[in-house]
Amino acid sequence: MYAMRLWATRHARLLEAGYNIFDPIVKALDPLWRGIGYKRLEKPFVVLETWTKGALFDCQMCGRCILRASGMSCSMNCP
C-alpha cells in the first residue's frame, strides 16, 4: 500500500488531469444518474471512493478532504 501512496504522490499531475477529464463526463451524465436515482447510486460510489482514496492516499474519509489542494497527499490527522 505504501508503494501505491508514493506513486499517487509522485503522479499527482496525472491524477489531476484524469480528474479534469472524468469530471465533465460524470456531470454530463446527470440525466442518467437522475433516472437511476441518486440514493441508489450513493452506496456503490461511496464504496468505490473509500477503497480508492484509502489505497492511494491513506484517506480516513474524515470529510475534510484537501487532496486537490495538497498535491494529492492527505495531510489531515483524522481520528
N, C-alpha and C positions, 0 to 999 in steps of 0.2 A: 504494500500500500504506500509506503514511503516513496518508492520509486515513481509511482503514479503522481504523487503530490509534487515531487520535484519536476516531473515532466510538465505538469499543468502550470507550474510557476514559470518555468523556462519558456513555455509556448503560450504565454498569456495573449500575445497579439493574434495568434492563430485562433484561439478560443474566442476572442473578442470579434474577430472577423466572421467566424462561424455563427456567432450570436446575431451579428448585424445582418447576415443573410437569412437566417432562420426566422427571426422575429417578424418581419413583414409577411412572411408566408403564413405563419400562425395567425396573425391579425387578419389577413385576407380570408382565411377560412372561418371567420366568425359566424357566418350564416350556418355553416355545418355544425359548429360547436353548439349554437343555439338550438338547432334541430335535435341534436342528440341530448342536450341538456347539460348545463354546467355542473349540476350536482352529481350526475352520473360520471362525468369525466374527472371530477376533482380527485377522487381516491387514486385512480391509476397514475395521474400526473404527479401527485404528492409522493407516491411510492417511487416513481422514476426519478424525481428531483432529489429525494432523500438519498437514494442509492448513489446517484451520480455525484452530487455535491459532497457526500460523505467520503466516497472513494477518491475523488480528485482533490478536494480541498480540506478534508477532515472537518467538515461542517457539522455542527451540532443542531442545526435548524432552530436557532435561538430567536429568529425573527428580526434581527438587526443586521441583515446582510449588507456588506460593503464590498463584495468581491470585485465588482466592476471598478470601484474607486481605488482598490488596494492592489491592483495588478494581479488579480486572481489568486491572492493568498489571504486566507482567513486570519485576521489579526484579533478577532474577538476572543475573550476569555469567558466562554459560556459555562454556566453551571452544569 
